[in-house]
């Protein structure tokens, strides 16, 4: 059973591919390495003990992508590929809209043409906007505060409309909360380009001495310690959510959204203190002004994923911290070996 994974060399994609291979799926990866490195493909195969078919293809290149569809009989698509930095999306919105939305449209056109009607889509909790109260449920009204989030919300709507036009399509929209952690082996993990946009890789780079200190944006929020509260989920749990969603779309038509989170809110300082406890490394930090668009509290109600997919996050915050640190210490320069 061949599963096409777009962006399969990236952070969440690589962990998902390892689990797919362990579960017996045949995997084909397409990736343009804008957010990933070729080394991750080697390590995926090493961890799984199996080979993957890989194409270096940009989704905007219709001709190159169609060759993949022609060469393989595909059962389903897991769609990770897309630009993902919130701040950058504000600076270069045209690039984000063109890449994320047009790339998805090219993919969907080929899926339709080649009768591949099952998709798991990598969406985001950013589609809940600023005004919904946590815990967030899938039936809340959607809104966004930045172009990155808007591309996710728009793609969700596009996929809804595709399903309306052809009800034989089966699609799972997975709304991620805050993925952190790494594979327990320390062989694959998050390898950001340049200055990290996310909390945990910044913490680990401070811990290993690549950066002087962590900046915490705001300590005057209405939370237990004044710092922002988020729902941090281990990337391995998140990857497993994709396998459960894949099983769902393969066995039943329809389209639905699912939150993938722990259902627990954890503050920035909670993460810092848990990291220090798990690793024995002190993280120097400074408090800086809030970032525009940041909200005090954002965490999931993951009960729908449990009831509909049989999925639940299992790993603890300590696991997330320990595994992130193992990845960083084993790979101080990420995949640049």
PEHU-V330761 format. One record per residue. N is the residue number from 1. RES is the residue in three letters. PHI is phi in degrees with one decimal (* if undefined). PSI is psi as a letter, one per 20 degrees, with the letter a starting at -180 (none if undefined). Layout:
n = {N;N}
res = {RES;RES}
phi = {PHI;PHI}
psi = {PSI;PSI}
This chain:
n = {1;2;3;4;5;6;7;8;9;10;11;12;13;14;15;16;17;18;19;20;21;22;23;24;25;26;27;28;29;30;31;32;33;34;35;36;37;38;39;40;41;42;43;44;45;46;47;48;49;50;51;52;53;54;55;56;57;58;59;60;61;62;63;64;65;66;67;68;69;70;71;72;73;74;75;76;77;78;79;80;81;82;83;84;85;86;87;88;89;90;91;92;93;94;95;96;97;98;99;100;101;102;103;104;105;106;107;108;109;110;111;112;113;114;115;116;117;118;119;120;121;122;123;124;125;126;127;128;129;130;131;132;133;134;135;136;137;138;139;140;141;142;143;144;145;146;147;148;149;150;151;152;153;154;155;156;157;158;159;160;161;162;163;164;165;166;167;168;169;170;171;172;173;174;175;176;177;178;179;180;181;182;183;184;185;186;187;188;189;190;191;192;193;194;195;196;197;198;199;200;201;202;203;204;205;206;207;208;209;210;211;212;213;214;215;216;217;218;219;220;221;222;223;224;225;226;227;228;229;230;231;232;233;234;235;236;237;238;239;240;241;242;243;244;245;246;247;248;249;250;251;252;253;254;255;256;257;258;259;260;261;262;263;264;265;266;267;268;269;270;271;272;273;274;275;276;277;278;279;280;281;282;283;284;285;286;287;288;289;290;291;292;293;294;295;296;297;298;299;300;301;302;303;304;305;306;307;308;309;310;311;312;313;314;315;316;317;318;319;320;321;322;323;324;325;326;327;328;329;330;331;332;333;334;335;336;337}
res = {UNK;UNK;UNK;UNK;UNK;UNK;UNK;UNK;UNK;UNK;UNK;UNK;UNK;UNK;UNK;UNK;UNK;UNK;UNK;UNK;UNK;UNK;UNK;UNK;UNK;UNK;UNK;UNK;UNK;UNK;UNK;UNK;UNK;UNK;UNK;UNK;UNK;UNK;UNK;UNK;UNK;UNK;UNK;UNK;UNK;UNK;UNK;UNK;UNK;UNK;UNK;UNK;UNK;UNK;UNK;UNK;UNK;UNK;UNK;UNK;UNK;UNK;UNK;UNK;UNK;UNK;UNK;UNK;UNK;UNK;UNK;UNK;UNK;UNK;UNK;UNK;UNK;UNK;UNK;UNK;UNK;UNK;UNK;UNK;UNK;UNK;UNK;UNK;UNK;UNK;UNK;UNK;UNK;UNK;UNK;UNK;UNK;UNK;UNK;UNK;UNK;UNK;UNK;UNK;UNK;UNK;UNK;UNK;UNK;UNK;UNK;UNK;UNK;UNK;UNK;UNK;UNK;UNK;UNK;UNK;UNK;UNK;UNK;UNK;UNK;UNK;UNK;UNK;UNK;UNK;UNK;UNK;UNK;UNK;UNK;UNK;UNK;UNK;UNK;UNK;UNK;UNK;UNK;UNK;UNK;UNK;UNK;UNK;UNK;UNK;UNK;UNK;UNK;UNK;UNK;UNK;UNK;UNK;UNK;UNK;UNK;UNK;UNK;UNK;UNK;UNK;UNK;UNK;UNK;UNK;UNK;UNK;UNK;UNK;UNK;UNK;UNK;UNK;UNK;UNK;UNK;UNK;UNK;UNK;UNK;UNK;UNK;UNK;UNK;UNK;UNK;UNK;UNK;UNK;UNK;UNK;UNK;UNK;UNK;UNK;UNK;UNK;UNK;UNK;UNK;UNK;UNK;UNK;UNK;UNK;UNK;UNK;UNK;UNK;UNK;UNK;UNK;UNK;UNK;UNK;UNK;UNK;UNK;UNK;UNK;UNK;UNK;UNK;UNK;UNK;UNK;UNK;UNK;UNK;UNK;UNK;UNK;UNK;UNK;UNK;UNK;UNK;UNK;UNK;UNK;UNK;UNK;UNK;UNK;UNK;UNK;UNK;UNK;UNK;UNK;UNK;UNK;UNK;UNK;UNK;UNK;UNK;UNK;UNK;UNK;UNK;UNK;UNK;UNK;UNK;UNK;UNK;UNK;UNK;UNK;UNK;UNK;UNK;UNK;UNK;UNK;UNK;UNK;UNK;UNK;UNK;UNK;UNK;UNK;UNK;UNK;UNK;UNK;UNK;UNK;UNK;UNK;UNK;UNK;UNK;UNK;UNK;UNK;UNK;UNK;UNK;UNK;UNK;UNK;UNK;UNK;UNK;UNK;UNK;UNK;UNK;UNK;UNK;UNK;UNK;UNK;UNK;UNK;UNK;UNK;UNK;UNK;UNK;UNK;UNK;UNK;UNK;UNK;UNK;UNK;UNK;UNK}
phi = {*;-91.5;-113.2;-87.2;-117.3;-82.2;69.9;-73.1;-90.0;-77.9;-59.4;-75.9;-58.5;-63.6;-66.1;-67.6;-61.5;-57.5;-67.9;-61.1;-64.5;-62.1;-82.9;97.6;-79.1;-89.7;-117.4;-118.5;-103.7;-118.5;-157.6;-106.3;62.7;-73.5;-123.6;-155.0;-131.3;-57.5;-56.3;-64.4;-63.8;-59.9;-73.9;-56.7;-67.1;-62.0;-68.9;-85.7;67.7;-142.0;-94.3;-120.8;-88.4;-126.5;-127.4;-83.7;-138.2;-94.9;-61.9;-74.7;-92.9;-57.3;-62.2;-66.9;-68.3;-64.1;-60.3;-66.1;-63.9;-69.2;-80.2;-136.5;-89.9;-98.8;-89.7;-162.2;-124.0;-108.7;-108.7;-97.8;-56.4;164.7;-74.3;-138.1;-92.8;-57.1;-60.8;-63.2;-63.8;-70.1;-77.0;-130.5;-61.8;-60.2;-61.3;-66.2;-63.7;-65.2;-64.3;-72.6;-82.2;-62.8;-57.9;-67.9;-63.8;-60.0;-58.7;-66.6;-60.1;-71.3;-59.4;-63.2;-61.1;-101.4;58.5;-103.4;-117.0;-126.8;-141.7;-111.6;-107.3;-81.3;-98.7;-158.2;-67.7;-62.1;-69.3;-83.3;68.0;-104.7;-108.8;-81.7;-97.8;-74.1;-72.8;-86.6;-110.2;-66.3;-91.9;-71.6;-64.3;-100.3;-161.2;-136.9;-120.8;-155.7;-60.5;-56.1;-61.2;-64.1;-64.4;-65.8;-64.6;-64.6;-65.2;-55.7;-66.0;-57.7;-67.2;-60.0;-67.1;-62.2;-65.6;-60.5;-71.1;-147.9;-64.7;-77.1;-69.2;-126.5;-136.6;-111.5;-101.7;-100.4;-95.0;-76.7;-97.2;-119.0;-71.8;-141.3;89.9;-159.6;-60.1;-59.7;-72.0;76.9;-91.2;-129.2;-172.4;-85.0;-127.6;-70.0;-77.7;67.4;-72.6;-62.2;-89.3;-106.0;-62.6;-64.4;-63.6;-67.6;-59.0;-67.6;-71.8;-66.5;-61.2;-89.9;95.1;-78.5;-130.9;-73.0;-159.5;-89.1;-96.2;-104.7;-86.6;91.6;-132.2;-121.7;-77.7;-81.5;-133.0;-63.6;-127.7;87.5;-96.2;-61.8;-107.4;-135.2;-104.8;-90.0;-126.8;-66.5;-60.3;-69.9;-63.9;-62.8;-59.3;-62.1;-60.2;-69.2;-65.0;-65.3;-67.7;-62.3;-57.2;-65.2;-71.6;-70.6;-96.0;-148.4;-73.3;128.3;-137.7;-156.1;-106.7;-138.1;-77.1;-115.3;-154.5;-88.0;85.6;-119.2;-88.8;-131.2;-82.2;-58.6;-67.4;-58.4;-63.4;-58.3;-68.0;-66.5;-63.5;-61.2;-67.7;-72.5;-115.1;76.7;-106.3;-82.3;-109.3;-68.6;-144.6;-132.3;-92.2;-123.2;-61.4;-56.2;-89.2;-61.1;91.4;-77.9;-110.1;-69.1;-138.3;-150.8;-147.8;-89.5;-100.9;-92.7;-65.5;-66.3;-63.0;-67.9;-73.8;-91.2;-112.7;68.9;-113.9;-150.4;-68.3;-118.0;-86.3;-87.6;-60.9;-62.1;-58.5;-61.5;-66.5;-63.1;-70.5;-62.8;-69.2;-60.8;-59.1;-65.6;-70.4;-75.1;-137.2;-58.8;-112.1;64.7;-81.0;-80.0;-92.5}
psi = {o;p;p;p;o;p;k;i;i;a;f;h;g;g;h;g;g;g;h;g;g;h;i;j;q;p;p;p;p;p;q;j;k;h;k;r;q;h;h;h;g;g;h;g;h;g;h;i;k;q;q;q;p;p;p;n;p;p;h;i;n;g;g;h;h;h;h;g;h;h;i;q;o;p;h;r;p;o;n;h;p;q;q;j;o;g;g;h;h;h;h;m;h;g;g;g;g;g;g;g;g;g;g;h;g;g;g;h;g;h;g;g;h;j;l;o;k;p;q;o;p;n;b;q;i;i;i;i;b;i;i;q;p;q;p;p;q;i;j;q;q;q;r;r;j;r;h;g;h;h;h;g;g;g;h;g;g;g;h;g;h;g;h;g;h;n;i;i;q;o;p;p;o;o;o;q;d;n;p;a;a;r;q;h;i;j;h;q;a;p;m;q;p;b;p;q;h;q;g;g;h;g;g;h;h;g;h;i;j;h;q;g;r;p;p;p;n;p;k;k;q;m;r;h;j;i;q;q;p;r;n;p;p;p;h;h;g;g;g;h;h;h;g;g;h;g;h;g;h;h;i;p;r;r;p;q;q;p;p;n;r;h;j;p;p;p;r;g;h;g;g;g;h;h;g;g;g;h;i;j;p;p;o;q;r;q;p;r;q;q;q;p;i;q;r;g;p;o;r;q;o;j;h;g;h;g;h;h;i;k;q;p;p;h;q;r;h;g;g;g;g;g;h;g;h;g;g;g;h;h;m;h;k;c;i;n;none}
